[in-house]
Amino acid sequence: MLSNICLFSGNANRRLSENISNNLNVPLAKSLVSRFSDGEIRVKIEENVRGRDVFVIQPTCVPVNDNLVELLVLIDALKRASADRITAVIPYFGYARQDRKDQPRVPITAKLVANLITVAGASRVLTMDLHAGQIQGFFDIPLDNLYGINSFLEYFSLQGFIGNGDIVIVSPDVGGIKMARGYAKRFGSALAIIDKRRISPVSTEAVHILGDVKGKNAIIVDDIIATGSSLVEAVKALKNAGCKKVFAAITHGVLSRDASDKLQDSPIDEVVITDTIPLPPEKKRPKIKVISVASIFAEAIKRIHLAQSISILFDFIQQ
């Protein structure tokens, strides 16, 4: 059934690629992805891909520029090797936060990256929880944006937090209301919003909570956690407002700088992230839990290959 499919992996997140491969029961194809002595990316496809349906799994996480160029070179090599279709599987799409001109004389880098991927030879893109929905329109090729909500729903269900009436889903800012509303509907819970004021480019101050959170367990939902400053301030505000426990469900754990230590030292009870970005050993902390989205990507890849609808995987009600 999947005889003509071909999976390749870059170096960004090899473990996720292997888990996707295991879910599909399709081995990763052989390739050489390394560096020349001067640091340039070296790629060699070591299998025949002529006429094959190829999927390249490579999040553009840290080191962002290295992983992005690695993805581009892999796509180019596969195109020149006469692959029939090349799908760039980008679990975490880097540069997504540079999606608009919010100041004079700044670039829209997300659009530039979209152009690069298209020109390199990708036929379509598969990603998860894009930071901004309009990025889908930056591509002139099909893009499928998956959501991590089902993985989080399964995890918190196993913890016994679903359907007992004491859960409140919290948006960390006004911009995340749509995402939080979808989570609240799926979790069957109340919704709260944190109104915050930014005091510098890297820190914010939570000033008000819209919604009833007293005596409830809160789950803060977001797509990206970088420095962790905003999340820590949100947790403090929720605890001060009377929350019993505070959790976070965040798709992409960028965790830059000292974010891991900051979260561990904060009053948060647990931060749940997915494996779209690998968590290095030096950033692992008891309060940080990683869940896998490999099965979601595997199902999407299978459906794309078989020309089946993947709308069932967009089970993310935003009403």
Rosetta blueprint (number, residue, H / E / L):
1 M L
2 L L
3 S L
4 N L
5 I E
6 C E
7 L E
8 F E
9 S E
10 G L
11 N L
12 A L
13 N L
14 R H
15 R H
16 L H
17 S H
18 E H
19 N H
20 I H
21 S H
22 N H
23 N H
24 L H
25 N L
26 V L
27 P L
28 L E
29 A L
30 K L
31 S E
32 L E
33 V E
34 S E
35 R E
36 F L
37 S L
38 D L
39 G L
40 E L
41 I E
42 R E
43 V E
44 K E
45 I E
46 E L
47 E L
48 N L
49 V L
50 R L
51 G L
52 R L
53 D E
54 V E
55 F E
56 V E
57 I E
58 Q L
59 P L
60 T L
61 C L
62 V L
63 P L
64 V H
65 N H
66 D H
67 N H
68 L H
69 V H
70 E H
71 L H
72 L H
73 V H
74 L H
75 I H
76 D H
77 A H
78 L H
79 K H
80 R H
81 A L
82 S L
83 A L
84 D L
85 R E
86 I E
87 T E
88 A E
89 V E
90 I E
91 P L
92 Y L
93 F L
94 G L
95 Y L
96 A L
97 R L
98 Q L
99 D L
100 R L
101 K L
102 D L
103 Q L
104 P L
105 R L
106 V L
107 P L
108 I L
109 T H
110 A H
111 K H
112 L H
113 V H
114 A H
115 N H
116 L H
117 I H
118 T H
119 V H
120 A H
121 G L
122 A L
123 S L
124 R E
125 V E
126 L E
127 T E
128 M E
129 D L
130 L L
131 H L
132 A L
133 G H
134 Q H
135 I H
136 Q H
137 G H
138 F H
139 F L
140 D L
141 I L
142 P L
143 L E
144 D E
145 N E
146 L E
147 Y L
148 G L
149 I H
150 N H
151 S H
152 F H
153 L H
154 E H
155 Y H
156 F H
157 S H
158 L H
159 Q L
160 G L
161 F L
162 I L
163 G L
164 N L
165 G L
166 D L
167 I E
168 V E
169 I E
170 V E
171 S E
172 P L
173 D L
174 V H
175 G H
176 G H
177 I H
178 K H
179 M H
180 A H
181 R H
182 G H
183 Y H
184 A H
185 K H
186 R H
187 F H
188 G L
189 S L
190 A E
191 L E
192 A E
193 I E
194 I E
195 D E
196 K E
197 R E
198 R E
199 I E
200 S E
201 P L
202 V L
203 S E
204 T E
205 E E
206 A E
207 V E
208 H E
209 I E
210 L E
211 G L
212 D L
213 V L
214 K L
215 G L
216 K L
217 N E
218 A E
219 I E
220 I E
221 V E
222 D E
223 D E
224 I E
225 I E
226 A L
227 T L
228 G L
229 S H
230 S H
231 L H
232 V H
233 E H
234 A H
235 V H
236 K H
237 A H
238 L H
239 K H
240 N H
241 A L
242 G L
243 C L
244 K L
245 K L
246 V E
247 F E
248 A E
249 A E
250 I E
251 T E
252 H E
253 G E
254 V L
255 L L
256 S L
257 R L
258 D L
259 A H
260 S H
261 D H
262 K H
263 L H
264 Q H
265 D L
266 S L
267 P L
268 I L
269 D L
270 E E
271 V E
272 V E
273 I E
274 T E
275 D L
276 T L
277 I L
278 P L
279 L L
280 P L
281 P H
282 E H
283 K H
284 K L
285 R L
286 P L
287 K L
288 I E
289 K E
290 V E
291 I E
292 S L
293 V L
294 A H
295 S H
296 I H
297 F H
298 A H
299 E H
300 A H
301 I H
302 K H
303 R H
304 I H
305 H H
306 L L
307 A L
308 Q L
309 S L
310 I L
311 S H
312 I H
313 L H
314 F L
315 D L
316 F L
317 I L
318 Q L
319 Q L
